[in-house]
Amino acid sequence: MTEVAAPTPIVLHQGRYRLYEKTDGTIRIQYRRDDKDTDDFMEIPGAAVALAKAASEGTLTPIQMMGEVMKLMNGAPKA
């Protein structure tokens, strides 16, 4: 059997970062690229973090997970 080499990941940018957890469970990723003088950030909503944790622990079935994601997409709070 011939082995296929995995593709090499492409660096989009590099720099320094910090992770913050807000009181509502939201994760904030704050970073400063090496080629910039200002910080950028992105946030992962606490409800999405809770769903990911529940899925990783096996407490939600795939169907339940899809239902909860649909609720989040429609703006409803997580049950």
C-alpha positions as CSV (number, residue, x, y, z in Angstrom):
1,M,0.0,0.0,0.0
2,T,1.4,3.4,-1.0
3,E,1.5,6.0,1.8
4,V,0.2,9.4,1.0
5,A,1.8,12.4,2.7
6,A,-0.5,14.7,4.6
7,P,-0.7,18.2,3.1
8,T,1.4,20.8,4.8
9,P,-0.8,23.4,6.6
10,I,-0.5,26.9,5.3
11,V,0.2,29.7,7.9
12,L,-2.4,32.4,7.5
13,H,-0.8,34.6,10.1
14,Q,1.2,34.4,13.3
15,G,1.5,36.4,16.4
16,R,0.6,36.4,20.1
17,Y,-2.7,35.5,21.6
18,R,-4.7,35.2,24.8
19,L,-7.8,33.2,25.6
20,Y,-10.4,34.6,28.0
21,E,-13.5,32.9,29.4
22,K,-16.3,35.4,30.1
23,T,-18.8,34.9,32.9
24,D,-21.5,33.6,30.5
25,G,-19.1,30.9,29.2
26,T,-18.2,32.7,26.0
27,I,-14.6,32.2,24.9
28,R,-12.8,35.3,23.6
29,I,-9.6,34.7,21.5
30,Q,-7.7,38.0,21.4
31,Y,-4.6,38.1,19.2
32,R,-2.0,40.4,17.7
33,R,-0.6,39.5,14.4
34,D,3.2,40.0,14.0
35,D,2.5,42.2,11.0
36,K,0.0,44.6,12.8
37,D,0.1,47.0,15.7
38,T,-3.4,46.5,17.0
39,D,-5.3,43.5,18.5
40,D,-8.0,41.6,16.8
41,F,-10.4,39.1,18.5
42,M,-13.1,36.6,17.9
43,E,-15.6,35.1,20.3
44,I,-17.3,31.7,20.5
45,P,-20.7,32.1,22.3
46,G,-21.0,30.4,25.6
47,A,-24.0,28.3,24.4
48,A,-21.9,26.9,21.5
49,V,-19.1,26.1,24.0
50,A,-21.5,24.3,26.2
51,L,-22.9,22.3,23.3
52,A,-19.4,21.3,22.2
53,K,-18.6,20.2,25.7
54,A,-21.8,18.2,26.0
55,A,-21.1,16.5,22.7
56,S,-17.5,15.7,23.7
57,E,-18.8,14.1,26.9
58,G,-21.4,12.1,25.1
59,T,-24.3,13.6,26.9
60,L,-26.1,14.6,23.7
61,T,-27.0,12.3,20.8
62,P,-26.1,13.6,17.3
63,I,-29.8,14.3,16.7
64,Q,-30.1,16.2,20.0
65,M,-26.9,18.1,19.0
66,M,-28.4,19.1,15.6
67,G,-31.6,20.2,17.3
68,E,-29.7,22.4,19.8
69,V,-27.6,23.9,17.0
70,M,-30.7,24.7,15.0
71,K,-32.2,26.5,18.1
72,L,-29.0,28.5,18.4
73,M,-29.0,29.5,14.7
74,N,-32.6,30.6,15.1
75,G,-31.7,32.8,18.1
76,A,-33.3,30.7,20.9
77,P,-31.3,30.2,24.1
78,K,-29.9,26.7,24.8
79,A,-32.3,24.5,26.8
